[in-house]
Amino acid sequence: MSAEEKRALLKEWEESCKNLKEQMKKLGHDIVLVPTALSKSEIIQEKVEKQLRCKIPEELYQEALDANAYFLIMQQYREMQKEYLSEVSEL
């Protein structure tokens, strides 16, 4: 089922629920127990939250790798600096 078909089906469901509620109000019933479908914004919000939950650990892992690479570069820089200073002091 394509996204367009799903949207159409969801829209039909929401319209059906709305029509049923209106008809029940005309009959004198204020409360209608109809399963509520998620609105389009709620569906989109759930998808975004799911993507964020998946993306945050990936970003944290990448940041840890970057920090480790930076640490190794700085460590190598210090070692090279010590070697240079020892060579210069020998001269």
Secondary structure, 3 states (H helix, E strand, C coil): CCHHHHHHHHHHHHHHHHHHHHHHHHCCCCCCCCCCCCCHHHHHHHHHHHHHHHHHHHHHHHHHHHHHHHHHHHHHHHHHHHHHHHHHHHC
